[in-house]
């Protein structure tokens, strides 16, 4: 399908065109609709915003024209026709240039004069980016985005438009003029003023904010006598002379609210497509998009679009009610004998970090590409972004290893069985890990028994503050923990929070903690996703009222949309589990019976979701490491935990800390093995996604050994698809330090260089109570320093 095959598309054969579905990125409510992209923005007044960004290539040339084909839909709630905004990426000023709002779906934006004056819209890779946005109830279908190249050698202006007339209608002037014949015509500029003028630069002259593509339109938003002159503009910004003046005064009233809708945004050649029109008494129709109305004064309201030729067509409607009320509307439609594929390319990880001297292995994935034909798709990759594609194959993925930081543009060409192809692009930002920097979420008092989690996209910490008593919560102001809100006191009772667990439950921070004054486990969830103010929190609720004191080694997790708690009861040293009956905000949600998991006496505890089911890791009192996964997705019946425990290691002397995580889709665990004079971190990752059989767990492998001291309190995470551990150890003779180490392979057979987390100052980090969280290309670590201070270390990337 070649969009330049129809004159009404406004594109030449040399122009660039992308279908609406082929967006580079999108946000908000955006969904595929055949070759189009549907954008919506909720209800009026709700403030919702949706957008799509498109990349166009003009062979390294600057754009002289950008055109959009958009089918406008009624605003949510029936409050009129939708409007939208268009933005162009102006790299010379480093900003998006926004224009709008527009209520016409087929518009063109001239760029030639700006480019001639020094503006540049091209990225370093020679791409033009165009954004479409809607807000507050507007909805539309993006059919396509087009662009034409600026030619710096072209200095010839198009002919001056002739025959301008202005007919008074309700609320405006109906304008008409003769077509200008020019191969590089971008469109028409419409100037107007309350008095006559002979130069667009004359004081008070106004200009419509877009180029008109047809030779008749409605000028609204005016009052009193108005003089209108038309000029033609080409792709290179050359401006014709002004036409003779059309003169008129708008009549009282307003134009009809014309609604034009089509049953499809795409069609195969000759297929039936219906055009629905309402809002006026009679209609003139251009059903093939050639600029001429072939049907005059019809009132049926339902019409068949001419799909006999391929290309982008723009059926147009002139609606009238009586002789005074006139409105224009239209839609866009892609017609093709066969549609090209929709090419989509993603990269994993979506952001990259080089750790030490390691290379970054990335996978490009085009598997989300689609085609409406029956034949198989083929893929050719350009991972280097240099325009050189490899051979076509059936593989939906391509691999690449990167060894230097930078911004990498990569592409895929997707081809169908009839030879039609489309291109998909993605950008990968790769930065170099340069160490860690320390921030202070809770500078005053102890960070004892801290728990760390990502909550609504930001790090958050809960800990016991023994210096002044009570339990405190603190959430970062940014996604990487560089700055923190002031800590707030959740409970003032001294000793409360001697054991804690923090998790995101229903999008909000939630805390599980041991209450020492009544020997209960308590649960509290914030009233919003922030939790940074004391008024953000509801009163704590009892999870369970035991006979014996309990609360050791807590776990908190969202399981099937509801909070689940796990703990070790010091009375019998056994592991227990309970899932709330609801979201956990009411005491009645916690009226279930605690379930015993296994019958082994336990010490350390860790809980996570494994292949969609809750699972528990623990160290028993004989220093062996065990694992059990629920047989159900909720784990809220005794039968769910009736399976046998898997012994991951029952031959070593486990000295401290059991931490588990999902690493590259499989459960993994790390713990400390004590050999008396040295402490050794040991790691094992299941060979299956569930780890339910003892044969699934390889013999634990040593990560690192430091003579003379037992390593402390390890915490495990998946960092860009590889296991990584934060732990405490003496370092460089400066006392106990929190250290970070990342594996060089997914199985943990080999490990990278040991790195200190934070600065090596007088208040050296003690490496106690370590926690670790990660997102693509980033790591955050919390630990307790010798002074009792709670530190947070976030990765520095260059």
C-alpha positions in Angstrom: 0.0 0.0 0.0 1.5 3.3 -1.1 -0.2 6.3 0.5 0.8 8.7 -2.3 -1.4 6.9 -4.7 -4.3 9.1 -3.8 -4.0 12.8 -4.3 -6.1 13.5 -1.3 -3.5 12.1 1.1 -1.4 15.2 0.6 1.8 13.0 0.3 4.2 12.6 -2.5 6.0 9.4 -3.5 9.1 10.7 -1.7 7.2 11.4 1.5 7.3 9.3 4.7 4.2 7.7 6.1 3.5 5.5 9.2 0.2 4.0 10.0 -1.3 4.9 13.4 -0.7 1.5 14.8 3.0 1.8 14.2 3.7 4.1 17.1 7.2 4.3 18.6 5.7 4.5 22.1 2.4 5.4 23.8 1.0 6.2 27.2 -2.4 6.2 28.8 -5.4 4.6 27.0 -3.9 3.5 23.7 -4.8 0.4 21.8 -4.4 -1.2 18.3 -7.3 -0.8 16.0 -6.3 -2.4 12.7 -3.8 -0.1 11.0 -5.0 2.7 13.3 -4.3 3.5 17.0 -7.2 4.3 19.3 -6.5 7.0 21.9 -9.0 8.0 24.7 -8.8 10.1 27.8 -11.5 9.1 30.3 -14.2 11.4 31.4 -14.3 15.2 30.9 -12.8 17.0 33.9 -10.9 13.9 35.2 -7.6 15.2 33.9 -6.6 12.0 32.1 -4.0 12.2 29.4 -3.1 9.8 26.6 -0.5 10.1 23.9 1.4 8.4 21.1 4.8 9.2 19.7 5.8 8.4 16.1 9.2 8.2 14.4 9.5 9.1 10.7 12.6 8.8 8.5 13.1 11.3 5.6 16.5 10.0 4.5 18.4 12.5 6.7 16.4 15.5 5.4 14.6 18.0 7.6 10.8 18.0 7.4 9.0 20.7 5.4 5.6 19.4 6.1 3.9 17.1 8.7 0.4 15.9 8.1 -1.9 13.9 10.4 -4.9 11.8 9.5 -7.2 11.5 12.5 -10.8 10.4 12.9 -12.4 12.3 15.7 -14.9 10.7 18.0 -17.4 12.2 20.3 -16.1 13.3 23.7 -16.9 11.0 26.6 -20.4 11.8 28.0 -21.6 13.3 24.7 -20.0 16.7 25.3 -19.2 17.6 21.7 -16.5 16.5 19.3 -13.0 15.7 20.6 -10.0 17.8 20.2 -6.3 16.9 20.2 -2.8 18.3 20.2 0.2 17.7 18.0 3.9 18.2 19.0 7.1 18.1 16.9 10.5 17.3 18.4 12.6 20.4 17.8 16.1 19.2 18.6 17.7 22.6 17.9 15.9 24.0 21.0 15.7 20.7 22.9 12.0 20.8 23.3 8.6 19.5 22.1 6.8 22.2 20.1 3.1 21.7 20.9 0.3 23.0 18.7 -3.5 22.9 19.1 -6.0 22.1 20.3 -7.4 21.0 16.9 -11.0 20.0 16.0 -10.2 19.1 12.4 -8.9 15.6 11.9 -7.0 16.2 8.6 -4.5 18.9 9.1 -1.0 19.8 7.9 1.7 21.7 9.7 4.3 23.6 7.7 7.9 23.3 9.0 9.8 24.7 6.0 10.0 28.3 7.1 11.3 27.3 10.6 13.9 25.0 9.1 15.0 27.7 6.7 15.5 30.0 9.7 17.7 27.4 11.5 15.3 25.1 13.3 16.1 21.3 13.3 13.6 18.6 14.0 15.9 15.6 13.5 17.4 13.5 16.3 21.1 12.3 16.1 19.9 9.2 14.3 18.1 11.4 11.7 14.6 10.7 13.0 11.6 13.0 13.2 9.3 12.5 16.2 5.7 13.5 16.2 3.4 13.2 19.2 -0.4 13.1 19.3 -2.2 13.7 22.6 -5.7 13.9 24.0 -7.0 14.8 27.4 -10.2 15.3 29.5 -12.6 13.0 27.7 -11.4 13.4 24.1 -11.1 10.3 21.9 -9.9 9.6 18.4 -8.4 7.1 16.0 -4.9 8.0 14.6 -5.0 6.6 11.1 -1.6 7.8 10.0 1.2 10.4 10.2 3.0 11.7 7.1 5.9 14.0 6.4 7.6 15.6 3.4 11.2 16.6 3.1 12.5 20.2 3.1 14.6 21.1 0.0 17.1 23.9 0.7 17.7 24.3 -3.0 14.1 25.1 -3.7 13.4 28.8 -3.7 10.5 29.0 -6.1 7.2 29.9 -4.5 3.9 28.2 -5.7 1.4 30.3 -7.7 -0.9 32.7 -5.8 -4.4 31.3 -5.2 -7.2 32.9 -7.2 -10.9 33.3 -6.9 -11.3 33.7 -3.2 -14.9 34.1 -1.9 -16.3 34.4 1.6 -20.0 33.6 2.1 -21.6 34.6 5.3 -23.0 31.7 7.3 -24.1 31.2 10.9 -21.1 31.8 13.2 -18.5 32.3 10.4 -17.6 32.6 6.8 -17.6 29.7 4.2 -14.4 30.2 2.2 -13.7 28.9 -1.3 -10.9 29.4 -3.8 -9.4 27.9 -6.9 -6.9 25.0 -6.6 -3.2 25.8 -7.0 -1.3 23.4 -9.2 2.1 22.7 -7.7 3.8 19.3 -7.2 5.3 20.3 -3.9 2.2 22.1 -2.5 2.0 21.7 1.3 -1.3 23.5 1.7 -3.0 26.8 2.1 -2.4 29.5 4.7 -5.6 31.4 5.7 -5.0 35.0 6.9 -7.8 37.3 8.2 -8.3 40.7 9.9 -11.2 43.0 10.6 -9.8 45.5 8.1 -8.1 44.9 4.7 -4.4 44.1 4.5 -1.8 43.5 1.9 1.0 41.8 3.9 0.8 38.9 6.4 3.1 40.9 8.7 0.6 43.8 9.0 -0.5 44.5 12.5 -3.5 42.5 13.7 -3.4 39.9 10.9 -4.4 36.5 12.2 -3.5 33.1 10.8 -5.2 29.7 11.1 -2.8 27.5 13.1 -2.6 24.8 10.4 -2.5 24.4 6.7 -5.8 23.8 4.9 -5.5 20.9 2.4 -8.7 21.5 0.5 -10.0 24.6 -1.4 -13.1 25.2 0.8 -13.5 25.4 4.5 -15.3 27.2 7.3 -13.7 30.1 9.2 -15.3 30.4 12.6 -14.5 32.3 15.8 -14.8 35.7 14.2 -17.2 38.7 14.6 -18.1 41.6 12.4 -16.7 42.3 9.0 -13.7 40.2 8.2 -11.2 40.3 5.3 -9.7 36.9 4.3 -6.8 36.3 2.0 -5.2 32.9 1.0 -1.6 32.0 0.3 0.0 28.8 -0.9 2.9 27.2 0.8 5.3 24.5 -0.4 7.4 21.9 1.4 10.4 24.1 1.5 8.5 27.0 3.1 8.2 29.1 0.0 5.2 31.5 0.4 3.1 32.7 -2.5 1.6 36.1 -2.8 -1.8 36.8 -1.1 -5.0 36.2 -3.0 -7.6 38.8 -3.5 -9.7 39.4 -0.5 -12.9 37.6 0.5 -15.1 39.8 2.6 -18.0 39.0 4.8 -19.6 39.2 8.2 -20.8 36.1 10.1 -24.5 35.6 10.5 -26.1 35.1 14.0 -26.1 31.6 15.4 -23.6 28.8 15.2 -22.7 26.0 12.8 -24.2 22.6 13.2 -22.3 20.0 15.2 -21.5 17.7 12.4 -20.5 14.1 13.3 -18.8 12.0 10.7 -17.9 8.5 11.5 -16.8 5.4 9.5 -17.3 1.7 10.2 -13.6 1.1 9.6 -10.2 2.9 9.5 -8.9 0.5 6.9 -10.3 -1.6 4.0 -9.1 -3.9 1.3 -9.7 -2.8 -2.2 -13.4 -2.9 -3.1 -14.5 -3.8 0.4 -17.7 -2.2 1.7 -17.1 0.7 4.1 -20.0 2.8 5.5 -19.8 6.5 6.3 -22.3 7.7 8.9 -23.2 11.4 9.0 -25.4 13.3 11.4 -26.0 16.7 12.9 -27.4 18.6 9.8 -30.4 18.5 7.5 -28.6 17.7 4.3 -25.2 16.8 3.1 -22.8 17.2 0.2 -20.4 14.3 0.0 -16.9 13.6 -1.5 -16.9 9.8 -1.0 -13.7 9.0 -2.9 -11.6 11.9 -1.4 -10.7 13.5 -4.7 -11.7 17.0 -3.5 -15.0 17.2 -5.5 -18.5 16.7 -4.0 -20.2 14.1 -6.2 -23.3 13.9 -4.1 -25.2 17.1 -3.4 -28.1 17.8 -1.0 -28.6 14.3 0.2 -30.2 13.5 3.6 -29.8 9.7 4.0 -27.0 10.0 6.6 -25.4 6.6 5.6 -23.2 6.2 2.6 -20.8 3.7 1.0 -17.2 4.9 0.7 -15.4 4.5 -2.7 -12.6 1.9 -2.0 -11.8 1.1 -5.6 -8.3 2.6 -5.4 -5.5 2.1 -2.9 -4.0 4.7 -0.7 -5.0 7.1 2.1 -8.4 8.6 1.2 -10.2 11.4 3.0 -14.0 11.3 2.4 -15.3 14.8 3.2 -18.8 16.1 4.1 -20.4 19.5 3.9 -23.5 19.6 6.2 -26.1 22.3 6.0 -29.3 23.2 7.9 -31.2 25.7 5.8 -29.1 28.2 3.8 -27.3 29.8 6.8 -25.9 26.9 8.9 -22.9 25.1 7.4 -20.3 22.7 8.8 -17.5 20.6 7.4 -16.2 17.2 8.5 -14.3 14.2 7.3 -12.5 11.0 8.0 -9.4 9.2 6.8 -9.2 5.6 5.6 -6.4 3.4 4.4 -7.3 1.3 1.4 -5.0 -1.5 0.2 -5.0 -4.8 -1.7 -2.9 -6.2 1.1 -1.9 -4.4 4.3 1.7 -4.5 5.4 2.6 -6.1 8.7 2.6 -4.1 11.9 6.3 -4.2 13.1 7.0 -4.0 16.8 10.4 -4.2 18.4 11.3 -4.3 22.1 14.5 -4.9 23.9 15.2 -6.7 27.2 16.4 -5.2 29.5 14.6 -2.0 28.6 17.4 0.0 30.2 21.0 -1.2 30.5 23.8 -0.8 33.0 27.4 -2.0 32.5 28.6 -3.5 35.8 32.4 -3.2 36.1 34.0 -4.6 33.0 31.1 -6.9 32.2 29.3 -6.8 28.8 25.6 -6.3 28.6 23.7 -9.0 26.8 20.4 -7.8 25.4 17.7 -9.5 23.4 15.7 -7.7 20.7 12.2 -9.2 20.3 9.9 -8.6 17.3 7.4 -11.3 18.4 4.6 -8.8 19.0 4.6 -7.9 15.2 1.3 -8.8 13.5 -0.1 -9.2 10.0 -3.7 -9.6 8.6 -2.6 -12.1 6.0 -2.3 -15.9 6.3 1.3 -16.2 5.3 4.3 -16.4 7.8 6.3 -13.3 8.7 10.1 -13.0 8.2 12.4 -10.8 10.2 15.6 -8.9 9.4 17.4 -7.1 12.2 19.6 -4.0 12.3 20.8 -4.1 15.9 23.5 -1.5 15.3 21.0 1.1 14.0 23.2 1.9 11.0 20.6 1.0 8.3 22.3 -2.3 7.5 19.8 -5.2 8.0 20.8 -8.9 8.2 19.2 -11.6 6.3 15.5 -12.5 6.7 14.6 -15.4 8.9 11.8 -16.8 10.9 13.4 -15.9 14.2 11.5 -13.3 16.3 14.5 -12.5 18.4 18.1 -11.2 17.9 20.9 -11.0 20.4 23.5 -8.4 20.9 26.4 -7.8 23.4 27.3 -4.2 24.4 30.5 -3.2 26.0 30.2 0.6 26.1 27.7 3.1 27.5 25.6 5.1 25.0 22.2 5.4 23.3 21.6 2.5 20.9 18.9 2.7 18.2 18.0 -0.6 16.7 15.5 -1.7 14.0 13.7 -4.7 12.6 12.2 -5.1 9.1 9.2 -7.4 9.1 8.1 -8.9 5.8 4.9 -10.8 4.9 4.5 -13.6 2.3 3.6 -11.1 -0.4 6.7 -9.0 0.1 5.2 -6.1 1.9 7.3 -4.9 4.9 7.2 -2.6 7.8 9.8 -1.3 10.2 9.9 -1.3 14.0 12.4 0.6 16.2 13.5 0.7 19.8 16.0 2.8 21.8 18.2 1.4 24.5 20.0 3.6 27.0 23.1 2.0 28.4 25.0 3.6 31.3 28.1 2.6 33.2 27.8 1.7 36.9 30.2 4.0 38.8 29.6 2.9 42.4 27.0 3.9 45.0 26.0 7.0 46.8 24.5 7.2 50.3 21.3 9.0 51.4 19.8 9.1 54.9 16.1 8.0 55.1 16.3 7.9 58.9 19.3 9.8 60.2 18.1 10.0 63.8 18.2 6.8 65.8 18.5 3.2 64.8 17.4 1.5 61.7 16.9 -1.8 63.4 14.8 -4.4 61.7 14.4 -2.4 58.5 12.3 -3.6 55.6 12.7 -2.2 52.1 10.3 -2.3 49.1 9.4 -0.5 46.0 6.0 1.2 46.5 4.2 2.9 43.6 7.6 3.1 41.7 9.7 4.6 44.6 11.8 3.0 47.4 10.2 2.9 50.8 11.5 1.8 54.2 10.0 0.8 57.5 12.1 0.3 60.6 12.3 0.3 64.4 13.8 3.5 65.8 15.1 2.4 69.1 16.8 5.7 70.0 13.4 7.4 70.5 11.1 4.4 70.4 8.5 3.2 67.9 8.1 2.3 64.3 8.8 4.7 61.4 8.0 4.8 57.7 9.8 6.8 55.1 9.3 6.9 51.3 11.7 8.4 48.7 10.8 11.5 46.7 12.2 10.0 43.5 12.5 6.6 41.8 16.1 6.0 42.8 16.1 7.1 46.4 18.3 10.2 46.0 16.0 12.3 48.2 13.6 11.2 51.0 10.5 12.5 52.8 10.9 13.0 56.5 10.2 9.8 58.4 6.8 9.5 60.1 6.0 7.6 63.3 3.5 4.8 62.8 3.5 3.7 66.4 5.4 5.3 69.4 5.6 2.2 71.6 9.3 1.5 72.3 10.3 -1.8 70.8 7.4 -2.0 68.3 8.8 -3.2 65.0 11.5 -5.4 66.4 10.5 -7.4 63.3 9.0 -5.8 60.3 7.9 -6.4 56.7 7.0 -3.9 54.1 5.1 -4.5 50.8 2.9 -2.8 48.2 -0.6 -4.0 48.7 -3.3 -2.8 46.3 -0.9 -0.1 45.1 -0.3 1.3 48.6 2.4 0.8 51.2 1.5 -1.8 53.9 3.4 -2.8 57.0 3.4 -5.9 59.1 5.2 -5.7 62.5 5.7 -7.3 65.9 3.9 -5.4 68.7 5.9 -6.0 71.8 3.4 -4.6 74.3 0.7 -7.1 73.5 2.7 -9.8 71.7 0.7 -9.5 68.5 1.4 -9.2 64.9 -0.2 -6.0 63.5 -0.9 -4.8 60.0 -1.5 -1.3 58.7 -2.0 0.0 55.1 -1.7 3.6 53.9 -4.8 5.4 52.7 -3.0 6.4 49.5 0.0 5.4 47.4 2.4 7.8 49.2 2.1 7.3 52.9 4.5 10.2 53.6 2.2 12.0 56.1 0.9 10.7 59.5 -2.7 11.3 58.3 -2.0 8.9 55.4 -2.3 5.9 57.7 -5.2 4.1 59.3 -4.9 2.4 62.7 -3.1 -0.9 62.9 -5.1 -4.1 62.9 -4.4 -7.4 64.7 -3.4 -10.2 62.3 -3.5 -12.8 65.1 -3.7 -12.9 68.9 -1.4 -15.7 70.1 -1.1 -17.3 73.4 2.7 -17.2 73.2 4.8 -14.2 72.0 5.4 -14.3 68.3 6.5 -12.1 65.4 10.0 -13.4 64.5 11.0 -13.1 60.9 7.9 -11.6 59.3 6.9 -11.9 55.6 4.3 -9.8 53.8 3.1 -10.3 50.2 0.2 -9.5 48.0 -1.4 -12.9 47.0 -4.3 -12.9 44.5 -5.0 -9.2 45.3 -5.0 -9.7 49.1 -2.3 -9.4 51.8 -0.7 -12.6 53.1 1.4 -12.7 56.2 4.0 -15.3 57.4 5.9 -15.5 60.6 7.9 -17.8 62.9 6.3 -18.5 66.3 9.0 -18.5 69.0 6.7 -20.7 71.1 7.2 -23.7 68.8 9.6 -22.2 66.3 7.3 -23.2 63.4 6.4 -21.3 60.3 2.8 -20.0 60.0 0.9 -18.4 57.1 -2.4 -16.4 56.9 -4.0 -14.6 54.0 -6.6 -11.9 54.7 -10.2 -12.4 53.6 -10.2 -9.0 51.9 -7.8 -6.1 51.2 -6.8 -6.2 54.9 -8.1 -2.8 55.9 -10.8 -4.2 58.3 -10.3 -6.3 61.4 -12.8 -8.8 60.0 -10.4 -9.4 57.1 -8.0 -11.1 59.5 -10.3 -13.5 61.2 -9.0 -16.7 59.6 -6.9 -19.3 61.3 -3.2 -19.3 60.9 -1.9 -22.2 58.9 1.1 -24.2 60.0 3.6 -24.7 57.2 5.5 -27.9 57.7 6.4 -29.2 61.2 10.0 -28.1 61.4 11.4 -25.7 63.9 12.6 -22.6 62.0 14.8 -19.6 62.5 15.1 -17.4 59.4 12.2 -16.8 57.0 11.6 -15.4 53.5 8.4 -15.4 51.5 7.8 -14.7 47.7 5.5 -15.6 44.8 6.9 -18.5 42.8 5.1 -19.2 39.5 2.0 -17.5 40.8 1.8 -19.2 44.1 3.0 -18.2 47.6 6.2 -19.9 48.7 8.4 -19.9 51.8 12.1 -20.4 52.5 13.4 -20.8 56.0 16.4 -22.0 58.0 15.5 -24.6 60.6 17.1 -24.7 64.1 19.5 -27.4 62.9 20.8 -24.9 60.3 19.4 -26.5 57.2 17.6 -24.5 54.4 14.1 -25.6 53.4 11.5 -24.5 50.8 7.8 -25.1 50.3 5.5 -23.8 47.7 1.7 -23.8 48.1 -0.3 -26.1 46.0 -2.9 -23.3 45.3 -2.6 -19.7 44.2 -3.9 -18.4 47.5 -2.4 -20.8 50.1 -5.4 -20.2 52.4 -6.2 -23.8 53.3 -4.3 -26.3 55.3 -4.2 -28.6 52.3 -2.3 -25.9 50.4 0.7 -26.5 52.6 0.4 -30.3 53.0 3.3 -31.0 50.6 6.7 -32.1 51.8 9.4 -29.5 52.3 12.3 -29.5 49.9 15.7 -29.5 51.5 17.9 -27.1 49.5 20.8 -27.7 51.8 21.0 -30.0 54.8 24.6 -30.7 55.0 26.2 -27.3 55.7 26.2 -25.3 58.9 24.0 -22.3 57.9 25.1 -19.4 60.1 23.1 -16.4 59.1 20.4 -15.1 56.8 18.2 -16.7 54.2 17.1 -14.5 51.3 15.2 -15.6 48.2 14.2 -14.0 44.9 12.9 -14.8 41.5 16.0 -14.7 39.2 15.3 -14.8 35.5 12.0 -16.6 36.1 13.1 -19.2 38.6 13.4 -19.2 42.4 16.8 -18.7 43.9 18.2 -18.5 47.4 21.3 -17.2 49.2 22.6 -17.8 52.7 25.7 -17.7 54.8 27.7 -20.9 55.6 29.9 -20.7 58.7 33.2 -22.6 58.7 34.4 -21.1 62.0 37.1 -18.8 60.8 35.5 -17.6 57.6 32.1 -16.8 56.3 31.0 -17.9 52.9 28.0 -16.8 50.9 26.3 -19.7 49.1 23.8 -19.5 46.3 21.5 -22.0 44.5 18.9 -21.4 41.7 16.3 -23.9 40.8 16.5 -25.5 37.4 12.7 -25.2 37.1 10.2 -22.4 37.5 8.7 -24.0 40.6 11.5 -25.7 42.4 9.2 -28.3 44.0 11.5 -31.2 43.8 14.8 -31.6 45.6 16.4 -32.5 42.3 15.5 -29.0 41.0 18.1 -27.5 43.3 21.8 -27.7 42.4 24.3 -28.0 45.2 24.8 -24.5 46.7 27.9 -22.7 45.2 30.2 -20.3 47.0 29.9 -16.7 46.0 32.8 -15.3 47.9 34.8 -16.1 51.1 36.3 -13.5 53.4 38.8 -14.9 55.9 38.6 -14.0 59.5 34.9 -13.0 59.6 31.5 -14.4 58.9 29.7 -12.5 56.2 26.4 -11.0 57.4 22.8 -10.6 56.5 22.7 -11.3 52.8 19.9 -10.0 50.5 19.2 -11.4 47.0 17.7 -9.7 44.0 17.4 -10.1 40.2 19.5 -7.3 38.7 19.0 -7.1 34.9 18.4 -10.9 34.7 21.4 -12.0 36.9 21.5 -12.7 40.6 23.0 -10.1 42.8 23.6 -10.0 46.6 24.1 -7.2 49.2 25.8 -8.4 52.4 28.0 -7.3 55.3 31.7 -8.0 55.5 34.9 -6.3 56.7 36.5 -4.4 53.8 39.9 -2.8 53.5 40.5 -2.8 57.2 37.8 -0.2 57.8 35.3 -2.3 59.7 32.2 -4.0 58.7 30.9 -2.8 55.3 27.9 -3.4 53.2 29.1 -4.9 49.9 27.5 -5.7 46.6 28.4 -8.4 44.1 26.6 -9.5 40.9 26.9 -12.8 39.1 28.3 -13.1 35.6 25.9 -15.8 34.6 22.3 -16.7 35.6 23.3 -19.8 37.4 25.7 -18.1 39.7 28.7 -20.2 38.6 30.9 -17.1 38.4 30.7 -13.7 40.1 31.9 -10.3 39.4 34.0 -7.9 41.5 33.0 -7.2 45.1 32.0 -3.5 45.5 31.5 -1.5 48.7 28.1 0.2 48.9 28.3 3.8 50.1 31.3 5.8 51.3 34.1 4.5 53.5 34.0 7.2 56.2 34.3 7.3 59.9 30.7 6.1 60.2 31.5 3.1 58.0 28.5 1.0 57.1 28.1 -1.9 59.4 26.6 -4.3 56.9 23.7 -5.2 59.2 20.1 -5.9 58.2 20.7 -5.5 54.5 17.9 -5.2 52.0 18.1 -4.9 48.3 15.6 -3.8 45.5 16.2 -3.4 41.8 14.6 -2.1 38.6 16.1 -2.2 35.1 19.7 -0.9 35.3 19.5 0.2 38.9 20.0 -1.2 42.5 19.1 0.2 45.9 20.4 -1.2 49.2 19.5 -0.3 52.8 21.6 -1.3 55.8 22.4 -0.3 59.4 25.6 1.5 60.2 27.6 0.9 63.5 26.1 4.1 64.9 22.6 2.7 64.4 22.0 5.0 61.4 19.9 3.6 58.6 21.6 4.2 55.2 20.3 3.8 51.7 22.7 3.3 48.8 21.6 3.9 45.3 23.6 3.1 42.2 25.5 5.9 40.5 25.4 5.6 36.7 27.4 7.7 34.2 
